Amino acid sequence: MKRLHILVAEDESLIRLGLTRILEEAGHTVYAAEDGQAALTLADARTPDLVILDIKMPRMDGLEAAERLYERAAVPIIFLTAYGDRDLIERAARLPVMGYLVKPIKESELHAMIEVATSRFAEHAHTAHRAAEGAAALAEHRVIAGAKGLIMQRDGVSELEAYGRLEARARRERRTLLEVAEEVRAELGPAAADRSRRG
C-alpha cells in the first residue's frame, strides 16, 4: 500500500487514537483533529492525500467539513458513521465521497476502504482530466476551423491552402496555431468587418 498523508477528524478521542495507531502502523503519516473546524485548519497547513471524517462532530460536522475541504482542493474523503439517519445519508450522497465506514471500525475494512477510495479518486481525476482535454481540443478545433473559413472567404482559397497560411504564419511569428487563429478571427471576423464598414 502506498504511504499517504491522512487527515483524521473524529471527536471521540479513543476512536481517534485507535485510528491514528492503525494508520501509523501501516506506514501512513496521520494528522488528527477533534472536529471539522480543526480539520479545516490542519488541511490548510498539511495538504493531506486522504481525509477520514466522522459525520457527527461538534462545532462543524463532517458533512460541512467535507464540502469546505472539497471547495479548496479535490481530495478523496471517507466518512465514519455510527448513524443511519436518512437526512445525513442524503446529504452525504450529494458530496464527492469515496467511501463510508460504520463504527466500530475493523482494521482490515479500514485498509481496504483506503485502497478503494484512493483508486476510485484517481480514476475520477483521470476521467475528469480526459474530459477537460477533449473539451479544450474541441474548442481549439473550432477556433482554427473558423479562422480557416474566414481566410477561404476573404481570399477565395481552398481549405488546405487556408490551413497552410495559418501554419506558415504561426512558424514565422513563432506562435501556436491557436494564437494565430484567434488573431485571424479577431482581424477578419464579423465584428472586424463591422468596424471597417463604420470607419
VOPAGU-2260 file (C-alpha; in pm, 1 decimal, decimal comma):
REM VOPAGU-2260
SITE   aa  ch    i         X         Y         Z
SITE  MET   A    0       0,0       0,0       0,0
SITE  LYS   A    1     123,3     348,9     -86,1
SITE  ARG   A    2     214,6     560,0     216,2
SITE  LEU   A    3     -18,3     855,8     249,4
SITE  HIS   A    4     -62,3    1174,6     448,9
SITE  ILE   A    5    -402,8    1116,5     609,4
SITE  LEU   A    6    -617,6    1367,1     797,1
SITE  VAL   A    7    -847,5    1207,1    1056,0
SITE  ALA   A    8   -1127,5    1408,9    1219,5
SITE  GLU   A    9   -1310,4    1228,9    1499,4
SITE  ASP   A   10   -1447,7    1383,6    1819,4
SITE  GLU   A   11   -1425,2    1064,4    2026,6
SITE  SER   A   12   -1066,0    1057,8    2149,3
SITE  LEU   A   13   -1042,8     677,3    2188,6
SITE  ILE   A   14   -1156,1     618,1    1829,2
SITE  ARG   A   15    -928,4     897,2    1703,1
SITE  LEU   A   16    -628,2     748,0    1884,3
SITE  GLY   A   17    -716,1     398,3    1762,6
SITE  LEU   A   18    -739,4     511,9    1400,0
SITE  THR   A   19    -413,7     705,0    1431,7
SITE  ARG   A   20    -234,5     398,6    1571,1
SITE  ILE   A   21    -365,9     166,4    1296,2
SITE  LEU   A   22    -275,8     408,8    1019,7
SITE  GLU   A   23      70,3     491,1    1155,4
SITE  GLU   A   24     148,9     121,2    1197,1
SITE  ALA   A   25      62,8      81,7     826,8
SITE  GLY   A   26     324,3     347,8     744,6
SITE  HIS   A   27      96,2     647,0     691,0
SITE  THR   A   28     152,4     996,6     831,0
SITE  VAL   A   29    -153,9    1099,3    1033,2
SITE  TYR   A   30    -287,4    1444,5    1125,7
SITE  ALA   A   31    -559,3    1411,7    1390,4
SITE  ALA   A   32    -835,9    1666,1    1455,2
SITE  GLU   A   33   -1112,7    1663,3    1716,4
SITE  ASP   A   34   -1379,0    1825,9    1492,8
SITE  GLY   A   35   -1449,4    1961,8    1146,0
SITE  GLN   A   36   -1320,7    2311,2    1221,4
SITE  ALA   A   37    -985,7    2176,0    1340,9
SITE  ALA   A   38    -975,0    1950,2    1033,0
SITE  LEU   A   39   -1000,7    2252,5     801,5
SITE  THR   A   40    -716,4    2427,9     983,9
SITE  LEU   A   41    -497,4    2115,6     961,5
SITE  ALA   A   42    -581,3    2062,9     593,6
SITE  ASP   A   43    -466,8    2416,6     513,6
SITE  ALA   A   44    -133,7    2355,5     686,3
SITE  ARG   A   45     -65,7    1995,4     577,2
SITE  THR   A   46    -232,4    1920,9     238,4
SITE  PRO   A   47    -344,8    1560,2     303,6
SITE  ASP   A   48    -368,4    1285,3      39,2
SITE  LEU   A   49    -682,5    1142,5     202,5
SITE  VAL   A   50    -933,2    1264,8     462,0
SITE  ILE   A   51   -1131,0    1048,0     705,7
SITE  LEU   A   52   -1419,3    1237,6     868,6
SITE  ASP   A   53   -1667,2    1139,1    1136,0
SITE  ILE   A   54   -2008,9    1261,4    1023,5
SITE  LYS   A   55   -2135,0    1383,0    1364,2
SITE  MET   A   56   -1891,9    1618,9    1537,3
SITE  PRO   A   57   -1925,3    1938,4    1744,8
SITE  ARG   A   58   -1857,1    2290,2    1607,0
SITE  MET   A   59   -1861,9    2165,5    1245,2
SITE  ASP   A   60   -1988,8    1825,9    1133,5
SITE  GLY   A   61   -1811,4    1603,9     884,0
SITE  LEU   A   62   -2053,6    1687,1     602,7
SITE  GLU   A   63   -1988,0    2061,3     618,7
SITE  ALA   A   64   -1615,0    1999,6     662,1
SITE  ALA   A   65   -1616,7    1775,9     352,4
SITE  GLU   A   66   -1793,4    2043,8     145,7
SITE  ARG   A   67   -1542,4    2308,8     250,0
SITE  LEU   A   68   -1241,6    2081,8     203,6
SITE  TYR   A   69   -1351,4    1989,5    -146,3
SITE  GLU   A   70   -1406,4    2356,1    -237,9
SITE  ARG   A   71   -1041,0    2423,7    -150,2
SITE  ALA   A   72    -883,5    2122,1    -319,4
SITE  ALA   A   73   -1006,8    1789,5    -456,3
SITE  VAL   A   74    -914,2    1514,1    -211,6
SITE  PRO   A   75   -1054,2    1162,8    -151,1
SITE  ILE   A   76   -1286,2    1159,7     151,7
SITE  ILE   A   77   -1408,4     867,2     362,6
SITE  PHE   A   78   -1690,8     913,5     614,4
SITE  LEU   A   79   -1710,6     738,4     950,5
SITE  THR   A   80   -2054,8     695,2    1098,8
SITE  ALA   A   81   -2246,7     507,1    1362,1
SITE  TYR   A   82   -2571,5     657,9    1240,1
SITE  GLY   A   83   -2836,4     552,0     990,9
SITE  ASP   A   84   -3002,1     893,1     972,6
SITE  ARG   A   85   -3160,4     926,0     627,0
SITE  ASP   A   86   -3106,2    1304,4     612,7
SITE  LEU   A   87   -2733,2    1263,0     680,0
SITE  ILE   A   88   -2702,2     988,0     419,4
SITE  GLU   A   89   -2885,2    1201,1     160,0
SITE  ARG   A   90   -2658,2    1497,9     231,6
SITE  ALA   A   91   -2350,7    1275,0     212,2
SITE  ALA   A   92   -2467,6    1126,1    -120,0
SITE  ARG   A   93   -2451,4    1473,8    -280,0
SITE  LEU   A   94   -2082,6    1505,8    -190,2
SITE  PRO   A   95   -1787,2    1361,2    -385,4
SITE  VAL   A   96   -1724,6    1100,0    -115,7
SITE  MET   A   97   -1521,1     789,8    -199,1
SITE  GLY   A   98   -1641,4     561,0      80,5
SITE  TYR   A   99   -1817,0     502,4     413,0
SITE  LEU   A  100   -1714,8     305,8     721,9
SITE  VAL   A  101   -1954,1     214,4    1001,7
SITE  LYS   A  102   -1823,0     221,3    1358,9
SITE  PRO   A  103   -1680,0      21,2    1527,2
SITE  ILE   A  104   -1408,6      21,5    1261,4
SITE  LYS   A  105   -1234,7    -302,6    1172,6
SITE  GLU   A  106    -868,8    -265,3    1079,8
SITE  SER   A  107    -898,7    -479,2     765,2
SITE  GLU   A  108   -1203,0    -279,6     647,0
SITE  LEU   A  109   -1019,5      48,3     705,9
SITE  HIS   A  110    -720,5     -57,0     493,9
SITE  ALA   A  111    -946,4    -195,5     220,2
SITE  MET   A  112   -1155,6     124,0     211,4
SITE  ILE   A  113    -842,1     339,4     181,6
SITE  GLU   A  114    -731,5     131,0    -119,1
SITE  VAL   A  115   -1076,6     159,5    -278,9
SITE  ALA   A  116   -1109,1     533,2    -207,1
SITE  THR   A  117    -767,8     626,8    -346,4
SITE  SER   A  118    -819,5     408,6    -656,8
SITE  ARG   A  119   -1167,1     549,4    -722,0
SITE  PHE   A  120   -1044,2     903,5    -673,9
SITE  ALA   A  121    -754,3     850,2    -917,4
SITE  GLU   A  122    -998,5     707,7   -1176,0
SITE  HIS   A  123   -1236,1    1003,0   -1135,2
SITE  ALA   A  124    -948,6    1251,5   -1161,9
SITE  HIS   A  125    -820,7    1078,6   -1477,3
SITE  THR   A  126   -1167,5    1079,3   -1634,4
SITE  ALA   A  127   -1218,7    1447,7   -1549,2
SITE  HIS   A  128    -876,8    1533,3   -1692,8
SITE  ARG   A  129    -950,1    1349,8   -2018,0
SITE  ALA   A  130   -1290,4    1518,4   -2045,5
SITE  ALA   A  131   -1128,3    1859,7   -1993,6
SITE  GLU   A  132    -862,1    1779,5   -2253,8
SITE  GLY   A  133   -1132,1    1671,1   -2500,0
SITE  ALA   A  134   -1333,0    1989,8   -2442,2
SITE  ALA   A  135   -1020,5    2203,7   -2487,2
SITE  ALA   A  136    -925,9    2019,8   -2808,2
SITE  LEU   A  137   -1277,8    2068,1   -2946,8
SITE  ALA   A  138   -1273,9    2439,8   -2862,6
SITE  GLU   A  139    -930,1    2475,8   -3028,4
SITE  HIS   A  140   -1052,5    2291,4   -3339,5
SITE  ARG   A  141   -1349,6    2528,0   -3367,2
SITE  VAL   A  142   -1128,4    2839,1   -3343,7
SITE  ILE   A  143    -888,6    2708,4   -3611,8
SITE  ALA   A  144   -1176,0    2598,8   -3837,8
SITE  GLY   A  145   -1333,8    2943,8   -3801,9
SITE  ALA   A  146   -1006,0    3116,0   -3896,0
SITE  LYS   A  147    -963,6    2887,8   -4198,7
SITE  GLY   A  148   -1315,1    2969,7   -4311,6
SITE  LEU   A  149   -1250,9    3343,0   -4287,3
SITE  ILE   A  150    -929,0    3314,4   -4493,2
SITE  MET   A  151   -1107,4    3098,5   -4753,8
SITE  GLN   A  152   -1388,5    3354,1   -4776,9
SITE  ARG   A  153   -1158,3    3656,8   -4799,7
SITE  ASP   A  154    -900,8    3514,6   -5041,3
SITE  GLY   A  155   -1104,4    3257,3   -5234,6
SITE  VAL   A  156    -860,2    2974,5   -5149,6
SITE  SER   A  157    -908,4    2607,3   -5060,4
SITE  GLU   A  158    -930,1    2479,4   -4703,9
SITE  LEU   A  159    -584,6    2320,7   -4741,5
SITE  GLU   A  160    -434,6    2649,5   -4861,0
SITE  ALA   A  161    -601,1    2843,6   -4577,9
SITE  TYR   A  162    -464,6    2597,2   -4321,4
SITE  GLY   A  163    -118,5    2623,3   -4479,7
SITE  ARG   A  164    -127,8    3000,3   -4443,6
SITE  LEU   A  165    -218,4    2970,7   -4074,0
SITE  GLU   A  166      65,2    2725,9   -4017,5
SITE  ALA   A  167     316,2    2938,6   -4207,9
SITE  ARG   A  168     222,9    3247,2   -4005,7
SITE  ALA   A  169     248,8    3053,7   -3679,1
SITE  ARG   A  170     600,2    2932,6   -3774,4
SITE  ARG   A  171     708,0    3275,5   -3893,6
SITE  GLU   A  172     585,9    3451,0   -3578,2
SITE  ARG   A  173     691,1    3163,2   -3350,9
SITE  ARG   A  174     345,1    3130,5   -3200,8
SITE  THR   A  175      98,3    2848,0   -3166,7
SITE  LEU   A  176    -155,7    2775,0   -3437,2
SITE  LEU   A  177    -432,5    2854,9   -3187,4
SITE  GLU   A  178    -289,2    3200,5   -3109,7
SITE  VAL   A  179    -267,2    3285,7   -3479,5
SITE  ALA   A  180    -618,1    3151,6   -3545,9
SITE  GLU   A  181    -760,6    3363,4   -3262,4
SITE  GLU   A  182    -590,1    3671,1   -3405,4
SITE  VAL   A  183    -717,0    3597,2   -3757,2
SITE  ARG   A  184   -1070,1    3565,0   -3623,1
SITE  ALA   A  185   -1032,3    3898,9   -3445,4
SITE  GLU   A  186    -895,1    4059,3   -3764,2
SITE  LEU   A  187   -1138,7    3909,6   -4015,3
SITE  GLY   A  188   -1445,3    3813,8   -3813,3
SITE  PRO   A  189   -1789,3    3980,2   -3833,0
SITE  ALA   A  190   -1702,1    4233,5   -3560,1
SITE  ALA   A  191   -1390,4    4343,3   -3752,4
SITE  ALA   A  192   -1589,2    4374,5   -4078,0
SITE  ASP   A  193   -1848,7    4579,1   -3893,2
SITE  ARG   A  194   -1580,1    4812,3   -3757,3
SITE  SER   A  195   -1427,1    4865,4   -4105,5
SITE  ARG   A  196   -1770,2    4947,1   -4253,3
SITE  ARG   A  197   -1832,1    5206,2   -3980,2
SITE  GLY   A  198   -1477,4    5350,9   -4031,9
